[in-house]
């Protein structure tokens, strides 16, 4: 492995770690130890998780150097998964209240 590649992976790992810590911070600021459902916390957790998945796809699964079709397919998977998760949450939330 060359030094530039290792340095990039360390930076990516630090970004992923910072995102995880920020995700924990968002949930702990709002919840204060009490498990209460909140649309902002849930949405931010899903979005942060999906961004982390895309970073892992690109950097650790070598999709970054893959053909363009595979790059687009993995991006489409992230978008579709996000739409399904957020849609299921908001529809379920609306049905529970309604």
C-alpha positions in Angstrom: 0.0 0.0 0.0 1.2 3.4 -0.7 1.2 6.3 1.8 -1.4 8.4 -0.1 -3.9 5.5 -0.1 -3.4 4.8 3.6 -3.7 8.5 4.4 -7.0 8.7 2.5 -8.4 5.7 4.3 -7.4 7.2 7.7 -9.2 10.4 6.7 -12.3 8.5 5.6 -12.2 6.5 8.8 -12.0 9.7 10.9 -15.0 11.2 8.9 -17.0 8.0 9.6 -16.1 8.2 13.3 -17.1 11.9 13.5 -20.4 11.1 11.8 -21.1 8.4 14.3 -20.3 10.6 17.2 -22.5 13.4 15.8 -25.3 10.9 15.3 -25.0 9.9 19.0 -24.9 13.6 19.9 -28.1 14.4 18.1 -30.0 11.6 19.7 -28.6 12.3 23.2 -29.3 16.0 23.1 -33.0 15.5 22.2 -33.7 12.3 24.2 -31.8 13.1 27.4 -31.9 9.4 28.2 -35.6 8.9 27.5 -36.5 6.8 24.4 -39.0 9.0 22.7 -39.7 8.9 19.0 -38.9 12.1 17.2 -39.0 12.7 13.4 -35.9 14.9 13.4 -33.7 12.4 15.3 -35.0 9.5 13.3 -34.6 11.3 9.9 -31.1 12.5 10.8 -30.1 9.0 11.9 -31.3 7.5 8.7 -29.6 10.1 6.5 -26.3 9.9 8.4 -26.4 6.1 8.1 -27.0 6.3 4.4 -24.2 8.8 3.9 -21.9 6.4 5.8 -23.0 3.5 3.6 -22.2 5.5 0.5 -18.8 6.4 1.9 -18.1 2.7 2.7 -19.2 1.7 -0.8 -16.9 4.2 -2.4 -13.8 3.9 -0.2 -13.7 0.4 1.3 -15.5 -1.6 -1.3 -13.6 0.0 -4.2 -16.7 1.2 -6.0 -14.8 4.4 -6.5 -12.7 2.8 -9.3 -15.5 0.6 -10.6 -17.3 1.2 -13.9 -19.8 4.1 -14.0 -22.8 1.7 -14.1 -21.9 0.1 -10.8 -21.3 3.6 -9.2 -24.8 4.7 -10.4 -26.4 1.4 -9.1 -24.9 1.8 -5.7 -26.0 5.4 -5.5 -29.4 4.4 -6.7 -29.5 1.7 -3.9 -28.7 4.3 -1.3 -31.4 6.7 -2.6 -34.1 4.0 -2.9 -33.2 2.6 0.6 -33.5 6.1 2.0 -36.8 6.8 0.4 -38.2 3.5 1.6 -37.0 3.9 5.1 -38.1 7.5 5.5 -41.4 6.8 3.7 -42.1 3.9 5.9 -41.3 5.9 9.0 -43.5 8.9 8.1 -46.4 6.8 6.8 -46.3 4.6 9.9 -46.1 7.7 12.1 -49.1 9.3 10.3 -51.1 6.1 10.6 -50.3 5.8 14.3 -51.5 9.3 14.9 -54.5 9.2 12.6 
